[in-house]
Amino acid sequence: MSPTNQQVLLAARPTGFPNPTDFRLVEAPIPEPADGQFLVGIAYLSVDPYMRGRMNAARSYADPQKLDEVMGGGAVGKVLASRHPGFAEGEYVVGMFGWQQYALSDGRGVMQVDPRLAPISAYLGVLGMPGFTAYFGLLDVCAPRPGETVVVSGAAGAVGSTVGQIAKIHGCRVVGIAGGDDKIRWITEDLGFDAAFNYKTESPYQKLKELCPAGIDCYFDNVGGSITDAVLPLMNTSGRVSICGQISMYNLEKPETGPRLFPLVLVRTLKVQGFLVFQYASRYGEALPKLAGWLQEGKLKYRETVAEGIENAVSAFLGMLRGENIGKQLVKISDQ
Ligand SMILES: NC(=O)c1ccc[n+]([C@@H]2O[C@H](COP(=O)([O-])OP(=O)(O)OC[C@H]3O[C@@H](n4cnc5c(N)ncnc54)[C@H](OP(=O)(O)O)[C@@H]3O)[C@@H](O)[C@H]2O)c1
């Protein structure tokens, strides 16, 4: 056990793209569990796009991250000591333990995870929040039918790479949009997307027109902005759009203006629906066995980009915002 608990705090609210100086690494004593609590030794922590929104002062769907407090976030680890009847020493757990090496918990929002089903890091990705986001955001919001064309933006990330594969499992034709040639190769050659292109080197509208000759039935939107502006005019009548994320706008200092596309929504009778994964919390138990089953059958694959050490959590987070990750971006904290 390391003698202290290293933690990353939010030191300042970022303006535009965050700076390393907006965070502070501190050391605190390792806490002792009181009655009804347990101590978790964190193995991996997750850095996610939603954390950027929480760094702003304004409330969105989650309360703002408080200044000078441990950065909130999902993590997976092992129970090292327990005075809680529901959690035993040696069990693996996933919960909102934050950017630190050790966390105390009272068990609220914590789930035990099975390391025999998959490596524990997968419970922060394909078998965790991003996996559930892909599952419900695609199947519940878009409800794709076999033979339909599904377009996914942010296609080589944690959510997007899972969305595309679930759409393939459901018999759809899948086209991915991502920001790098290595990403395009991974999703087409390894994950089985039918086609994909790099939005940084190709014109999204022209490329989508070429790759979706029968139009687009479902669009899973992870990025928003000009990519989404290029997708919508190619949507078929009664198409469905799942608004999952708008990462292209998270670091803007001023809102962007764009074309007014609601006339298209009207005349093509599109369904455009935003969703938040935690609206589906009571149904995670339905998604987990499906995702784990596809994983075991080899129909669903995942990839992780892993930074090493709590001191690299900030650079991993900033790298993810810049698109340096392929698949799920994690930070390995210890060998629990
Ligand atoms: N609704 C919900 O409940 C929910 C839950 C989880 C996640 N989300 C959203 O889903 C999206 C994906 O999340 P994730 O966890 O899977 O992250 P991720 O895709 O693994 O990582 C973020 C990716 O965003 C892309 N990106 C960054 N800036 C961009 C820009 N200006 N334009 C286009 N793409 C950009 C980068 O890939 P490229 O190299 O391809 O640019 C980067 O790798 C995010 O928008 C997130 O907020 C929503």
The ligand as a MOL file (V3000), in Angstrom:
LIG
                    3D

  0  0  0     0  0            999 V3000
M  V30 BEGIN CTAB
M  V30 COUNTS 48 52 0 0 0
M  V30 BEGIN ATOM
M  V30 1 N -25.7480 10.8640 -23.3740 0
M  V30 2 C -25.0550 10.1860 -22.4820 0
M  V30 3 O -25.5460 9.7120 -21.4720 0
M  V30 4 C -23.5830 9.9640 -22.7440 0
M  V30 5 C -22.8530 9.0000 -22.0360 0
M  V30 6 C -21.4960 8.7790 -22.3640 0
M  V30 7 C -20.9080 9.5490 -23.3660 0
M  V30 8 N -21.6420 10.5110 -23.9840 0 CHG=1
M  V30 9 C -21.0660 11.3180 -25.0800 0
M  V30 10 O -20.6650 10.4270 -26.0980 0
M  V30 11 C -19.5560 10.9820 -26.8020 0
M  V30 12 C -18.4280 9.9430 -26.8450 0
M  V30 13 O -18.0070 9.6720 -25.5060 0
M  V30 14 P -16.8790 8.5880 -25.2040 0
M  V30 15 O -16.8150 8.4300 -23.7450 0
M  V30 16 O -17.1000 7.4150 -26.0750 0 CHG=-1
M  V30 17 O -15.5520 9.3470 -25.6680 0
M  V30 18 P -14.5530 8.9070 -26.8300 0
M  V30 19 O -15.3190 8.9250 -28.1250 0
M  V30 20 O -13.8690 7.6510 -26.4310 0
M  V30 21 O -13.4780 10.0770 -26.8020 0
M  V30 22 C -13.7710 11.3440 -27.2580 0
M  V30 23 C -13.5240 11.4530 -28.7860 0
M  V30 24 O -14.1820 12.5990 -29.2810 0
M  V30 25 C -13.6140 12.9420 -30.5090 0
M  V30 26 N -13.5760 14.3950 -30.6620 0
M  V30 27 C -12.9360 15.2970 -29.8880 0
M  V30 28 N -13.1120 16.5360 -30.3860 0
M  V30 29 C -13.8730 16.4020 -31.4960 0
M  V30 30 C -14.3850 17.3360 -32.4550 0
M  V30 31 N -14.1550 18.6480 -32.3720 0
M  V30 32 N -15.1330 16.8450 -33.4800 0
M  V30 33 C -15.3840 15.5270 -33.5890 0
M  V30 34 N -14.9180 14.6000 -32.7140 0
M  V30 35 C -14.1680 15.0590 -31.6810 0
M  V30 36 C -12.1980 12.3580 -30.5220 0
M  V30 37 O -12.1280 11.3840 -31.5650 0
M  V30 38 P -11.7410 11.7720 -33.0950 0
M  V30 39 O -10.2920 11.4720 -33.2400 0
M  V30 40 O -12.6180 10.8530 -33.8610 0
M  V30 41 O -12.0430 13.2170 -33.2730 0
M  V30 42 C -12.0660 11.6660 -29.1670 0
M  V30 43 O -11.3530 10.4650 -29.2300 0
M  V30 44 C -19.1990 12.2660 -26.0860 0
M  V30 45 O -19.7880 13.3590 -26.7710 0
M  V30 46 C -19.8320 12.1130 -24.7210 0
M  V30 47 O -20.1360 13.3450 -24.1190 0
M  V30 48 C -22.9590 10.7240 -23.6980 0
M  V30 END ATOM
M  V30 BEGIN BOND
M  V30 1 1 1 2
M  V30 2 2 2 3
M  V30 3 1 2 4
M  V30 4 1 4 5
M  V30 5 2 4 48
M  V30 6 2 5 6
M  V30 7 1 6 7
M  V30 8 2 7 8
M  V30 9 1 8 9
M  V30 10 1 8 48
M  V30 11 1 9 10
M  V30 12 1 9 46
M  V30 13 1 10 11
M  V30 14 1 11 12
M  V30 15 1 11 44
M  V30 16 1 12 13
M  V30 17 1 13 14
M  V30 18 2 14 15
M  V30 19 1 14 16
M  V30 20 1 14 17
M  V30 21 1 17 18
M  V30 22 2 18 19
M  V30 23 1 18 20
M  V30 24 1 18 21
M  V30 25 1 21 22
M  V30 26 1 22 23
M  V30 27 1 23 24
M  V30 28 1 23 42
M  V30 29 1 24 25
M  V30 30 1 25 26
M  V30 31 1 25 36
M  V30 32 1 26 27
M  V30 33 1 26 35
M  V30 34 2 27 28
M  V30 35 1 28 29
M  V30 36 1 29 30
M  V30 37 2 29 35
M  V30 38 1 30 31
M  V30 39 2 30 32
M  V30 40 1 32 33
M  V30 41 2 33 34
M  V30 42 1 34 35
M  V30 43 1 36 37
M  V30 44 1 36 42
M  V30 45 1 37 38
M  V30 46 2 38 39
M  V30 47 1 38 40
M  V30 48 1 38 41
M  V30 49 1 42 43
M  V30 50 1 44 45
M  V30 51 1 44 46
M  V30 52 1 46 47
M  V30 END BOND
M  V30 END CTAB
M  END
